[in-house]
Amino acid sequence: MGKFKDFILKHLGKSQDAKNLYKLLQEIGCNNFVDFRVLQEEDIPENTKKKIVLVRKLFILQEFVTLGGDYNSSLSFTDIHEQITAAKLKQCLVSQLHTALLNDPDKEFLNMMKKQVAAQLDPYETYETISESHYSQQDSAEARNNAIAFYGLQSEKHCQLLGPNQPEHVKIVNAHVWPRCATDQLVTFGLERSDVHNPRNILRLHQCLERAFDKREITFVQSDQTNEFKLKLLNESLRDTKLKGTDITYGSVEGRSLQIRKEGSFPYRRLLGHHSLLSHRHAKAQGWLESTEDLSHAEIQASNMMEHSLDPLAQARIKLLLPSN
């Protein structure tokens, strides 16, 4: 019992709220590591759940213990948080990972793992694997209807950049911000695999815009002063190209904002920010950006978007795993 108390209070902190949370654990019969593993969120009273940060930290500690972490170690809470994420992504035990790192003074294993995880964090690299045609019509219809309702769009012909009432021959499709081929990596952003179908992960776009988005030829950046998300054209060779079935060019939609007709119904900003960051870096690698100035500004904008829903630890972890160039 002493080790359990020391472990909990060490990582929750010495505040009175932390002590009260530990006292609550005792009251519900959770005063050892065995009982701690089966603790459920519904076991926590509603008034205590208001201490969001503390409760979240508590369940991160539970994951660490459940995954086999060494609660006798001198790891900080930050170390524990990072190891849990790595363990989930690589499907390995935290204790095994920790042992591997201790026996790897040159950080060879860590660097290799970073490269592998970084590759997983760029699901747009292989465009063919994220084509919408690979998925069922039923799934697309359900996602379409949910997105239309969520954003308050008029109909299935309402493109969030071109506007409503598009001609019948113009195809408006579900553009998944985070592709369905990479659901395992959503945990990095504090999301579940099922969130790939959440309307916040779907935009309703003209089919050409959806493909350009998947190929990182366009992206969305958030305005500095508002919650508007404006299209940015990265591949200049598309500027005078017309969208299929229209007289509208890619260049003419640059700077347009995503139409959101229902107040407060935003897409996942953490995922849009991540796409923007990857797209700007891809554009630089392709020679579409001639200077690093745009990239630097894009990184600031992307970070601002991520700050709405990612805690500092998660932001730092994603930046650590991504290539720095």
Phi and psi restraints in degrees (value plus and minus 20) as a CYANA .aco file:
   2 GLY   PHI     -83.7   -43.7
   2 GLY   PSI     -62.8   -22.8
   3 LYS   PHI     -84.2   -44.2
   3 LYS   PSI     -59.5   -19.5
   4 PHE   PHI     -83.1   -43.1
   4 PHE   PSI     -66.5   -26.5
   5 LYS   PHI     -82.4   -42.4
   5 LYS   PSI     -64.9   -24.9
   6 ASP   PHI     -81.0   -41.0
   6 ASP   PSI     -62.5   -22.5
   7 PHE   PHI     -83.0   -43.0
   7 PHE   PSI     -66.9   -26.9
   8 ILE   PHI     -84.9   -44.9
   8 ILE   PSI     -71.3   -31.3
   9 LEU   PHI     -91.2   -51.2
   9 LEU   PSI     -48.2    -8.2
  10 LYS   PHI     -81.2   -41.2
  10 LYS   PSI     -61.3   -21.3
  11 HIS   PHI    -116.7   -76.7
  11 HIS   PSI     -40.0     0.0
  12 LEU   PHI    -106.2   -66.2
  12 LEU   PSI     -42.3    -2.3
  13 GLY   PHI      84.2   124.2
  13 GLY   PSI     157.7   197.7
  14 LYS   PHI    -124.5   -84.5
  14 LYS   PSI      -8.2    31.8
  15 SER   PHI     -88.3   -48.3
  15 SER   PSI     144.7   184.7
  16 GLN   PHI     -86.3   -46.3
  16 GLN   PSI     -55.2   -15.2
  17 ASP   PHI     -82.3   -42.3
  17 ASP   PSI     -59.4   -19.4
  18 ALA   PHI     -85.5   -45.5
  18 ALA   PSI     -62.5   -22.5
  19 LYS   PHI     -84.5   -44.5
  19 LYS   PSI     -57.5   -17.5
  20 ASN   PHI     -86.3   -46.3
  20 ASN   PSI     -56.8   -16.8
  21 LEU   PHI     -87.6   -47.6
  21 LEU   PSI     -60.1   -20.1
  22 TYR   PHI     -84.6   -44.6
  22 TYR   PSI     -59.8   -19.8
  23 LYS   PHI     -82.1   -42.1
  23 LYS   PSI     -58.3   -18.3
  24 LEU   PHI     -82.7   -42.7
  24 LEU   PSI     -61.0   -21.0
  25 LEU   PHI     -77.7   -37.7
  25 LEU   PSI     -62.5   -22.5
  26 GLN   PHI     -82.8   -42.8
  26 GLN   PSI     -61.6   -21.6
  27 GLU   PHI     -85.1   -45.1
  27 GLU   PSI     -50.7   -10.7
  28 ILE   PHI    -115.3   -75.3
  28 ILE   PSI      -8.7    31.3
  29 GLY   PHI      62.8   102.8
  29 GLY   PSI      -1.5    38.5
  30 CYS   PHI    -127.3   -87.3
  30 CYS   PSI      67.6   107.6
  31 ASN   PHI    -151.0  -111.0
  31 ASN   PSI       3.7    43.7
  32 ASN   PHI    -173.8  -133.8
  32 ASN   PSI     148.7   188.7
  33 PHE   PHI     -88.0   -48.0
  33 PHE   PSI     -49.6    -9.6
  34 VAL   PHI     -85.8   -45.8
  34 VAL   PSI     -70.4   -30.4
  35 ASP   PHI     -87.0   -47.0
  35 ASP   PSI     -51.9   -11.9
  36 PHE   PHI     -81.5   -41.5
  36 PHE   PSI     -54.7   -14.7
  37 ARG   PHI     -84.2   -44.2
  37 ARG   PSI     -47.3    -7.3
  38 VAL   PHI    -125.1   -85.1
  38 VAL   PSI      -9.7    30.3
  39 LEU   PHI     -81.8   -41.8
  39 LEU   PSI     113.0   153.0
  40 GLN   PHI    -130.4   -90.4
  40 GLN   PSI     133.4   173.4
  41 GLU   PHI     -81.2   -41.2
  41 GLU   PSI     -53.9   -13.9
  42 GLU   PHI     -88.6   -48.6
  42 GLU   PSI     -32.3     7.7
  43 ASP   PHI     -94.2   -54.2
  43 ASP   PSI     -36.5     3.5
  44 ILE   PHI    -110.4   -70.4
  44 ILE   PSI     104.0   144.0
  45 PRO   PHI     -79.4   -39.4
  45 PRO   PSI     131.3   171.3
  46 GLU   PHI     -78.5   -38.5
  46 GLU   PSI     -59.9   -19.9
  47 ASN   PHI     -86.9   -46.9
  47 ASN   PSI     -49.4    -9.4
  48 THR   PHI     -96.6   -56.6
  48 THR   PSI     -50.2   -10.2
  49 LYS   PHI     -82.1   -42.1
  49 LYS   PSI     -38.3     1.7
  50 LYS   PHI     -85.5   -45.5
  50 LYS   PSI     -41.8    -1.8
  51 LYS   PHI    -101.7   -61.7
  51 LYS   PSI      48.1    88.1
  52 ILE   PHI     -76.9   -36.9
  52 ILE   PSI     -67.2   -27.2
  53 VAL   PHI     -82.7   -42.7
  53 VAL   PSI     -66.2   -26.2
  54 LEU   PHI     -83.3   -43.3
  54 LEU   PSI     -64.5   -24.5
  55 VAL   PHI     -85.7   -45.7
  55 VAL   PSI     -59.1   -19.1
  56 ARG   PHI     -83.8   -43.8
  56 ARG   PSI     -62.8   -22.8
  57 LYS   PHI     -82.3   -42.3
  57 LYS   PSI     -58.0   -18.0
  58 LEU   PHI     -79.6   -39.6
  58 LEU   PSI     -63.6   -23.6
  59 PHE   PHI     -97.1   -57.1
  59 PHE   PSI     -42.0    -2.0
  60 ILE   PHI     -88.4   -48.4
  60 ILE   PSI     -60.9   -20.9
  61 LEU   PHI     -83.3   -43.3
  61 LEU   PSI     -58.0   -18.0
  62 GLN   PHI     -82.3   -42.3
  62 GLN   PSI     -62.7   -22.7
  63 GLU   PHI     -80.9   -40.9
  63 GLU   PSI     -60.4   -20.4
  64 PHE   PHI     -80.3   -40.3
  64 PHE   PSI     -66.4   -26.4
  65 VAL   PHI     -86.1   -46.1
  65 VAL   PSI     -64.0   -24.0
  66 THR   PHI     -82.9   -42.9
  66 THR   PSI     -55.9   -15.9
  67 LEU   PHI     -98.9   -58.9
  67 LEU   PSI     -21.3    18.7
  68 GLY   PHI      76.7   116.7
  68 GLY   PSI      -1.5    38.5
  69 GLY   PHI     -86.7   -46.7
  69 GLY   PSI     131.0   171.0
  70 ASP   PHI    -105.8   -65.8
  70 ASP   PSI      81.5   121.5
  71 TYR   PHI     -95.3   -55.3
  71 TYR   PSI     -24.2    15.8
  72 ASN   PHI    -109.6   -69.6
  72 ASN   PSI     -26.2    13.8
  73 SER   PHI     -95.4   -55.4
  73 SER   PSI     149.8   189.8
  74 SER   PHI    -115.6   -75.6
  74 SER   PSI      -1.2    38.8
  75 LEU   PHI     -80.0   -40.0
  75 LEU   PSI     124.0   164.0
  76 SER   PHI    -102.6   -62.6
  76 SER   PSI     149.4   189.4
  77 PHE   PHI     -83.4   -43.4
  77 PHE   PSI     -56.6   -16.6
  78 THR   PHI     -79.8   -39.8
  78 THR   PSI     -63.5   -23.5
  79 ASP   PHI     -81.4   -41.4
  79 ASP   PSI     -62.6   -22.6
  80 ILE   PHI     -82.7   -42.7
  80 ILE   PSI     -65.3   -25.3
  81 HIS   PHI     -78.9   -38.9
  81 HIS   PSI     -66.0   -26.0
  82 GLU   PHI     -86.0   -46.0
  82 GLU   PSI     -58.8   -18.8
  83 GLN   PHI     -89.3   -49.3
  83 GLN   PSI     -56.3   -16.3
  84 ILE   PHI     -82.8   -42.8
  84 ILE   PSI     -65.1   -25.1
  85 THR   PHI     -80.9   -40.9
  85 THR   PSI     -66.1   -26.1
  86 ALA   PHI     -81.8   -41.8
  86 ALA   PSI     -60.5   -20.5
  87 ALA   PHI     -84.4   -44.4
  87 ALA   PSI     -61.6   -21.6
  88 LYS   PHI     -84.5   -44.5
  88 LYS   PSI     -63.8   -23.8
  89 LEU   PHI     -88.0   -48.0
  89 LEU   PSI     -58.6   -18.6
  90 LYS   PHI    -119.7   -79.7
  90 LYS   PSI     -21.5    18.5
  91 GLN   PHI      33.2    73.2
  91 GLN   PSI      29.5    69.5
  92 CYS   PHI    -150.9  -110.9
  92 CYS   PSI     141.7   181.7
  93 LEU   PHI     -95.0   -55.0
  93 LEU   PSI     122.1   162.1
  94 VAL   PHI     -78.2   -38.2
  94 VAL   PSI     -61.1   -21.1
  95 SER   PHI     -83.8   -43.8
  95 SER   PSI     -58.3   -18.3
  96 GLN   PHI     -85.7   -45.7
  96 GLN   PSI     -61.7   -21.7
  97 LEU   PHI     -83.2   -43.2
  97 LEU   PSI     -64.6   -24.6
  98 HIS   PHI     -81.7   -41.7
  98 HIS   PSI     -63.0   -23.0
  99 THR   PHI     -82.4   -42.4
  99 THR   PSI     -62.3   -22.3
 100 ALA   PHI     -82.0   -42.0
 100 ALA   PSI     -59.9   -19.9
 101 LEU   PHI     -88.7   -48.7
 101 LEU   PSI     -58.6   -18.6
 102 LEU   PHI     -84.2   -44.2
 102 LEU   PSI     -54.2   -14.2
 103 ASN   PHI    -110.3   -70.3
 103 ASN   PSI      -6.1    33.9
 104 ASP   PHI    -149.9  -109.9
 104 ASP   PSI      51.4    91.4
 105 PRO   PHI     -81.1   -41.1
 105 PRO   PSI     -46.0    -6.0
 106 ASP   PHI    -107.4   -67.4
 106 ASP   PSI     -17.7    22.3
 107 LYS   PHI      40.6    80.6
 107 LYS   PSI       7.1    47.1
 108 GLU   PHI     -83.6   -43.6
 108 GLU   PSI     -66.8   -26.8
 109 PHE   PHI     -83.9   -43.9
 109 PHE   PSI     -63.1   -23.1
 110 LEU   PHI     -81.1   -41.1
 110 LEU   PSI     -64.8   -24.8
 111 ASN   PHI     -85.2   -45.2
 111 ASN   PSI     -58.0   -18.0
 112 MET   PHI     -85.1   -45.1
 112 MET   PSI     -61.7   -21.7
 113 MET   PHI     -85.0   -45.0
 113 MET   PSI     -59.7   -19.7
 114 LYS   PHI     -78.6   -38.6
 114 LYS   PSI     -63.6   -23.6
 115 LYS   PHI     -84.0   -44.0
 115 LYS   PSI     -61.1   -21.1
 116 GLN   PHI     -86.3   -46.3
 116 GLN   PSI     -64.2   -24.2
 117 VAL   PHI     -89.1   -49.1
 117 VAL   PSI     -58.0   -18.0
 118 ALA   PHI     -80.1   -40.1
 118 ALA   PSI     -59.4   -19.4
 119 ALA   PHI     -83.3   -43.3
 119 ALA   PSI     -58.6   -18.6
 120 GLN   PHI     -88.4   -48.4
 120 GLN   PSI     -46.3    -6.3
 121 LEU   PHI    -101.5   -61.5
 121 LEU   PSI     -18.6    21.4
 122 ASP   PHI    -142.8  -102.8
 122 ASP   PSI      57.1    97.1
 123 PRO   PHI     -94.8   -54.8
 123 PRO   PSI     -24.3    15.7
 124 TYR   PHI    -107.7   -67.7
 124 TYR   PSI     -23.7    16.3
 125 GLU   PHI     -79.0   -39.0
 125 GLU   PSI     -58.9   -18.9
 126 THR   PHI    -130.6   -90.6
 126 THR   PSI      76.1   116.1
 127 TYR   PHI     -79.5   -39.5
 127 TYR   PSI     -57.5   -17.5
 128 GLU   PHI     -81.1   -41.1
 128 GLU   PSI     -49.0    -9.0
 129 THR   PHI     -96.8   -56.8
 129 THR   PSI     -29.8    10.2
 130 ILE   PHI    -136.0   -96.0
 130 ILE   PSI      -4.8    35.2
 131 SER   PHI     -82.3   -42.3
 131 SER   PSI     115.6   155.6
 132 GLU   PHI     -82.4   -42.4
 132 GLU   PSI     -48.7    -8.7
 133 SER   PHI     -85.2   -45.2
 133 SER   PSI     -32.6     7.4
 134 HIS   PHI     -96.9   -56.9
 134 HIS   PSI     -26.8    13.2
 135 TYR   PHI    -136.1   -96.1
 135 TYR   PSI     141.0   181.0
 136 SER   PHI     -90.5   -50.5
 136 SER   PSI     130.5   170.5
 137 GLN   PHI     -82.9   -42.9
 137 GLN   PSI     -56.3   -16.3
 138 GLN   PHI     -82.2   -42.2
 138 GLN   PSI     -63.4   -23.4
 139 ASP   PHI     -83.5   -43.5
 139 ASP   PSI     -63.2   -23.2
 140 SER   PHI     -84.5   -44.5
 140 SER   PSI     -59.4   -19.4
 141 ALA   PHI     -85.6   -45.6
 141 ALA   PSI     -63.0   -23.0
 142 GLU   PHI     -84.3   -44.3
 142 GLU   PSI     -64.6   -24.6
 143 ALA   PHI     -83.5   -43.5
 143 ALA   PSI     -60.3   -20.3
 144 ARG   PHI     -80.1   -40.1
 144 ARG   PSI     -69.9   -29.9
 145 ASN   PHI     -84.9   -44.9
 145 ASN   PSI     -58.4   -18.4
 146 ASN   PHI     -85.5   -45.5
 146 ASN   PSI     -61.2   -21.2
 147 ALA   PHI     -87.5   -47.5
 147 ALA   PSI     -61.5   -21.5
 148 ILE   PHI     -78.8   -38.8
 148 ILE   PSI     -65.1   -25.1
 149 ALA   PHI     -87.9   -47.9
 149 ALA   PSI     -61.2   -21.2
 150 PHE   PHI     -83.6   -43.6
 150 PHE   PSI     -65.4   -25.4
 151 TYR   PHI    -107.9   -67.9
 151 TYR   PSI     -25.7    14.3
 152 GLY   PHI      52.7    92.7
 152 GLY   PSI      14.7    54.7
 153 LEU   PHI     -99.5   -59.5
 153 LEU   PSI     138.8   178.8
 154 GLN   PHI     -96.2   -56.2
 154 GLN   PSI     -58.1   -18.1
 155 SER   PHI    -183.9  -143.9
 155 SER   PSI     159.8   199.8
 156 GLU   PHI     -90.3   -50.3
 156 GLU   PSI     -30.6     9.4
 157 LYS   PHI    -116.4   -76.4
 157 LYS   PSI      -4.9    35.1
 158 HIS   PHI    -116.9   -76.9
 158 HIS   PSI      82.2   122.2
 159 CYS   PHI    -101.4   -61.4
 159 CYS   PSI     115.7   155.7
 160 GLN   PHI     -94.6   -54.6
 160 GLN   PSI     -21.8    18.2
 161 LEU   PHI    -134.1   -94.1
 161 LEU   PSI     -58.9   -18.9
 162 LEU   PHI    -105.6   -65.6
 162 LEU   PSI     -41.0    -1.0
 163 GLY   PHI      79.8   119.8
 163 GLY   PSI    -199.9  -159.9
 164 PRO   PHI    -100.0   -60.0
 164 PRO   PSI     155.2   195.2
 165 ASN   PHI      39.1    79.1
 165 ASN   PSI      25.8    65.8
 166 GLN   PHI     -92.8   -52.8
 166 GLN   PSI     130.0   170.0
 167 PRO   PHI     -76.3   -36.3
 167 PRO   PSI     135.7   175.7
 168 GLU   PHI     -78.7   -38.7
 168 GLU   PSI     -53.7   -13.7
 169 HIS   PHI    -100.6   -60.6
 169 HIS   PSI     -27.7    12.3
 170 VAL   PHI    -107.4   -67.4
 170 VAL   PSI     106.3   146.3
 171 LYS   PHI    -114.0   -74.0
 171 LYS   PSI     101.7   141.7
 172 ILE   PHI    -127.1   -87.1
 172 ILE   PSI     108.6   148.6
 173 VAL   PHI    -146.1  -106.1
 173 VAL   PSI     150.5   190.5
 174 ASN   PHI    -102.0   -62.0
 174 ASN   PSI      96.2   136.2
 175 ALA   PHI    -121.0   -81.0
 175 ALA   PSI      87.4   127.4
 176 HIS   PHI     -98.3   -58.3
 176 HIS   PSI     104.0   144.0
 177 VAL   PHI     -82.2   -42.2
 177 VAL   PSI     -70.9   -30.9
 178 TRP   PHI    -125.2   -85.2
 178 TRP   PSI     103.1   143.1
 179 PRO   PHI     -84.1   -44.1
 179 PRO   PSI     131.4   171.4
 180 ARG   PHI     -93.5   -53.5
 180 ARG   PSI     -30.8     9.2
 181 CYS   PHI    -100.8   -60.8
 181 CYS   PSI     -23.8    16.2
 182 ALA   PHI    -154.2  -114.2
 182 ALA   PSI      21.3    61.3
 183 THR   PHI     -85.9   -45.9
 183 THR   PSI     -47.1    -7.1
 184 ASP   PHI     -81.9   -41.9
 184 ASP   PSI     -46.7    -6.7
 185 GLN   PHI    -104.8   -64.8
 185 GLN   PSI     -25.7    14.3
 186 LEU   PHI     -83.3   -43.3
 186 LEU   PSI     -43.2    -3.2
 187 VAL   PHI     -79.7   -39.7
 187 VAL   PSI     -49.1    -9.1
 188 THR   PHI     -80.6   -40.6
 188 THR   PSI     -47.5    -7.5
 189 PHE   PHI    -122.5   -82.5
 189 PHE   PSI      -4.9    35.1
 190 GLY   PHI      53.9    93.9
 190 GLY   PSI       5.5    45.5
 191 LEU   PHI    -139.8   -99.8
 191 LEU   PSI     141.5   181.5
 192 GLU   PHI    -115.5   -75.5
 192 GLU   PSI     142.5   182.5
 193 ARG   PHI     -77.2   -37.2
 193 ARG   PSI     -58.3   -18.3
 194 SER   PHI     -85.5   -45.5
 194 SER   PSI     -38.5     1.5
 195 ASP   PHI     -88.3   -48.3
 195 ASP   PSI     -30.7     9.3
 196 VAL   PHI     -83.1   -43.1
 196 VAL   PSI     -44.8    -4.8
 197 HIS   PHI    -114.6   -74.6
 197 HIS   PSI     -22.0    18.0
 198 ASN   PHI     -84.6   -44.6
 198 ASN   PSI     117.3   157.3
 199 PRO   PHI     -78.1   -38.1
 199 PRO   PSI     -41.4    -1.4
 200 ARG   PHI     -89.7   -49.7
 200 ARG   PSI     -35.4     4.6
 201 ASN   PHI    -118.4   -78.4
 201 ASN   PSI     -11.4    28.6
 202 ILE   PHI    -146.7  -106.7
 202 ILE   PSI     114.8   154.8
 203 LEU   PHI    -136.9   -96.9
 203 LEU   PSI     127.9   167.9
 204 ARG   PHI    -119.9   -79.9
 204 ARG   PSI      88.7   128.7
 205 LEU   PHI    -153.0  -113.0
 205 LEU   PSI     136.2   176.2
 206 HIS   PHI     -75.6   -35.6
 206 HIS   PSI     122.7   162.7
 207 GLN   PHI     -76.4   -36.4
 207 GLN   PSI     -54.0   -14.0
 208 CYS   PHI     -89.7   -49.7
 208 CYS   PSI     -56.9   -16.9
 209 LEU   PHI     -88.6   -48.6
 209 LEU   PSI     -58.0   -18.0
 210 GLU   PHI     -82.0   -42.0
 210 GLU   PSI     -62.9   -22.9
 211 ARG   PHI     -88.5   -48.5
 211 ARG   PSI     -60.0   -20.0
 212 ALA   PHI     -85.1   -45.1
 212 ALA   PSI     -55.0   -15.0
 213 PHE   PHI     -84.9   -44.9
 213 PHE   PSI     -66.1   -26.1
 214 ASP   PHI     -83.2   -43.2
 214 ASP   PSI     -52.5   -12.5
 215 LYS   PHI    -108.1   -68.1
 215 LYS   PSI     -16.1    23.9
 216 ARG   PHI      42.6    82.6
 216 ARG   PSI       9.9    49.9
 217 GLU   PHI    -108.3   -68.3
 217 GLU   PSI     -40.4    -0.4
 218 ILE   PHI    -154.2  -114.2
 218 ILE   PSI     139.9   179.9
 219 THR   PHI    -173.9  -133.9
 219 THR   PSI    -199.4  -159.4
 220 PHE   PHI    -142.5  -102.5
 220 PHE   PSI     115.8   155.8
 221 VAL   PHI    -140.9  -100.9
 221 VAL   PSI     125.4   165.4
 222 GLN   PHI    -107.3   -67.3
 222 GLN   PSI     116.9   156.9
 223 SER   PHI     -80.6   -40.6
 223 SER   PSI     127.2   167.2
 224 ASP   PHI     -84.8   -44.8
 224 ASP   PSI     -50.9   -10.9
 225 GLN   PHI    -129.9   -89.9
 225 GLN   PSI     -32.8     7.2
 226 THR   PHI    -151.5  -111.5
 226 THR   PSI     157.7   197.7
 227 ASN   PHI    -115.2   -75.2
 227 ASN   PSI       7.9    47.9
 228 GLU   PHI    -106.0   -66.0
 228 GLU   PSI     124.1   164.1
 229 PHE   PHI    -135.6   -95.6
 229 PHE   PSI      91.2   131.2
 230 LYS   PHI    -122.8   -82.8
 230 LYS   PSI     120.3   160.3
 231 LEU   PHI     -91.8   -51.8
 231 LEU   PSI     116.1   156.1
 232 LYS   PHI    -142.2  -102.2
 232 LYS   PSI     106.5   146.5
 233 LEU   PHI    -107.7   -67.7
 233 LEU   PSI     100.4   140.4
 234 LEU   PHI    -119.9   -79.9
 234 LEU   PSI     -55.3   -15.3
 235 ASN   PHI    -112.6   -72.6
 235 ASN   PSI      78.3   118.3
 236 GLU   PHI     -83.2   -43.2
 236 GLU   PSI     -40.5    -0.5
 237 SER   PHI     -87.0   -47.0
 237 SER   PSI     -34.7     5.3
 238 LEU   PHI    -109.8   -69.8
 238 LEU   PSI     -27.0    13.0
 239 ARG   PHI     -73.2   -33.2
 239 ARG   PSI     -63.2   -23.2
 240 ASP   PHI    -117.2   -77.2
 240 ASP   PSI     -15.2    24.8
 241 THR   PHI     -98.2   -58.2
 241 THR   PSI     116.1   156.1
 242 LYS   PHI    -107.6   -67.6
 242 LYS   PSI     124.2   164.2
 243 LEU   PHI     -90.8   -50.8
 243 LEU   PSI     117.1   157.1
 244 LYS   PHI     -72.5   -32.5
 244 LYS   PSI     108.3   148.3
 245 GLY   PHI      61.9   101.9
 245 GLY   PSI     -12.9    27.1
 246 THR   PHI    -156.7  -116.7
 246 THR   PSI     152.2   192.2
 247 ASP   PHI    -122.4   -82.4
 247 ASP   PSI      -4.4    35.6
 248 ILE   PHI    -112.2   -72.2
 248 ILE   PSI     110.2   150.2
 249 THR   PHI    -116.8   -76.8
 249 THR   PSI     141.3   181.3
 250 TYR   PHI     -78.3   -38.3
 250 TYR   PSI     -60.1   -20.1
 251 GLY   PHI     -82.8   -42.8
 251 GLY   PSI     -53.0   -13.0
 252 SER   PHI     -96.0   -56.0
 252 SER   PSI     -37.4     2.6
 253 VAL   PHI    -117.4   -77.4
 253 VAL   PSI     -25.4    14.6
 254 GLU   PHI     -82.4   -42.4
 254 GLU   PSI     114.3   154.3
 255 GLY   PHI      70.1   110.1
 255 GLY   PSI     -29.9    10.1
 256 ARG   PHI     -91.6   -51.6
 256 ARG   PSI     128.3   168.3
 257 SER   PHI    -113.8   -73.8
 257 SER   PSI     128.0   168.0
 258 LEU   PHI     -81.8   -41.8
 258 LEU   PSI     110.6   150.6
 259 GLN   PHI    -101.8   -61.8
 259 GLN   PSI      98.6   138.6
 260 ILE   PHI    -145.4  -105.4
 260 ILE   PSI      86.3   126.3
 261 ARG   PHI    -107.9   -67.9
 261 ARG   PSI     -32.4     7.6
 262 LYS   PHI    -129.1   -89.1
 262 LYS   PSI      99.5   139.5
 263 GLU   PHI     -78.1   -38.1
 263 GLU   PSI     111.5   151.5
 264 GLY   PHI      62.2   102.2
 264 GLY   PSI     -18.6    21.4
 265 SER   PHI    -111.5   -71.5
 265 SER   PSI      59.8    99.8
 266 PHE   PHI    -115.4   -75.4
 266 PHE   PSI     128.2   168.2
 267 PRO   PHI     -87.4   -47.4
 267 PRO   PSI     150.0   190.0
 268 TYR   PHI     -84.3   -44.3
 268 TYR   PSI      87.4   127.4
 269 ARG   PHI     -88.8   -48.8
 269 ARG   PSI     -49.8    -9.8
 270 ARG   PHI     -84.0   -44.0
 270 ARG   PSI     -55.3   -15.3
 271 LEU   PHI     -99.5   -59.5
 271 LEU   PSI     -57.9   -17.9
 272 LEU   PHI     -83.7   -43.7
 272 LEU   PSI     -60.9   -20.9
 273 GLY   PHI     -83.8   -43.8
 273 GLY   PSI     -59.8   -19.8
 274 HIS   PHI     -86.3   -46.3
 274 HIS   PSI     -62.8   -22.8
 275 HIS   PHI     -81.0   -41.0
 275 HIS   PSI     -61.7   -21.7
 276 SER   PHI     -81.9   -41.9
 276 SER   PSI     -64.1   -24.1
 277 LEU   PHI     -82.3   -42.3
 277 LEU   PSI     -68.6   -28.6
 278 LEU   PHI     -83.9   -43.9
 278 LEU   PSI     -58.8   -18.8
 279 SER   PHI     -87.0   -47.0
 279 SER   PSI     -60.5   -20.5
 280 HIS   PHI     -85.9   -45.9
 280 HIS   PSI     -59.1   -19.1
 281 ARG   PHI     -88.8   -48.8
 281 ARG   PSI     -57.4   -17.4
 282 HIS   PHI     -84.2   -44.2
 282 HIS   PSI     -61.6   -21.6
 283 ALA   PHI     -82.2   -42.2
 283 ALA   PSI     -58.8   -18.8
 284 LYS   PHI     -84.4   -44.4
 284 LYS   PSI     -63.8   -23.8
 285 ALA   PHI     -84.2   -44.2
 285 ALA   PSI     -52.6   -12.6
 286 GLN   PHI    -102.2   -62.2
 286 GLN   PSI     -27.6    12.4
 287 GLY   PHI      63.3   103.3
 287 GLY   PSI      -7.9    32.1
 288 TRP   PHI     -96.0   -56.0
 288 TRP   PSI     -47.5    -7.5
 289 LEU   PHI    -124.2   -84.2
 289 LEU   PSI     108.7   148.7
 290 GLU   PHI    -110.1   -70.1
 290 GLU   PSI     -35.8     4.2
 291 SER   PHI    -156.3  -116.3
 291 SER   PSI     148.7   188.7
 292 THR   PHI    -106.1   -66.1
 292 THR   PSI     -26.1    13.9
 293 GLU   PHI     -82.9   -42.9
 293 GLU   PSI     -66.3   -26.3
 294 ASP   PHI     -82.5   -42.5
 294 ASP   PSI     -58.7   -18.7
 295 LEU   PHI     -84.1   -44.1
 295 LEU   PSI     -63.5   -23.5
 296 SER   PHI     -81.5   -41.5
 296 SER   PSI     -65.0   -25.0
 297 HIS   PHI     -85.6   -45.6
 297 HIS   PSI     -58.8   -18.8
 298 ALA   PHI     -82.7   -42.7
 298 ALA   PSI     -59.2   -19.2
 299 GLU   PHI     -83.7   -43.7
 299 GLU   PSI     -59.4   -19.4
 300 ILE   PHI     -85.1   -45.1
 300 ILE   PSI     -65.4   -25.4
 301 GLN   PHI     -83.0   -43.0
 301 GLN   PSI     -62.9   -22.9
 302 ALA   PHI     -83.0   -43.0
 302 ALA   PSI     -61.1   -21.1
 303 SER   PHI     -83.1   -43.1
 303 SER   PSI     -59.9   -19.9
 304 ASN   PHI     -81.5   -41.5
 304 ASN   PSI     -59.3   -19.3
 305 MET   PHI     -87.1   -47.1
 305 MET   PSI     -60.1   -20.1
 306 MET   PHI     -88.8   -48.8
 306 MET   PSI     -49.7    -9.7
 307 GLU   PHI     -83.7   -43.7
 307 GLU   PSI     -40.5    -0.5
 308 HIS   PHI     -85.7   -45.7
 308 HIS   PSI     -46.5    -6.5
 309 SER   PHI    -161.2  -121.2
 309 SER   PSI     -23.8    16.2
 310 LEU   PHI    -130.7   -90.7
 310 LEU   PSI     113.7   153.7
 311 ASP   PHI     -93.4   -53.4
 311 ASP   PSI     141.7   181.7
 312 PRO   PHI     -75.1   -35.1
 312 PRO   PSI     -55.8   -15.8
 313 LEU   PHI     -83.2   -43.2
 313 LEU   PSI     -64.1   -24.1
 314 ALA   PHI     -86.2   -46.2
 314 ALA   PSI     -60.8   -20.8
 315 GLN   PHI     -81.7   -41.7
 315 GLN   PSI     -65.1   -25.1
 316 ALA   PHI     -83.8   -43.8
 316 ALA   PSI     -58.3   -18.3
 317 ARG   PHI     -85.0   -45.0
 317 ARG   PSI     -63.3   -23.3
 318 ILE   PHI     -84.3   -44.3
 318 ILE   PSI     -62.7   -22.7
 319 LYS   PHI     -84.8   -44.8
 319 LYS   PSI     -55.1   -15.1
 320 LEU   PHI     -84.7   -44.7
 320 LEU   PSI     -60.0   -20.0
 321 LEU   PHI     -98.7   -58.7
 321 LEU   PSI     -47.6    -7.6
 322 LEU   PHI     -98.2   -58.2
 322 LEU   PSI     129.1   169.1
 323 PRO   PHI     -79.5   -39.5
 323 PRO   PSI     127.1   167.1
 324 SER   PHI    -109.8   -69.8
 324 SER   PSI     -27.3    12.7
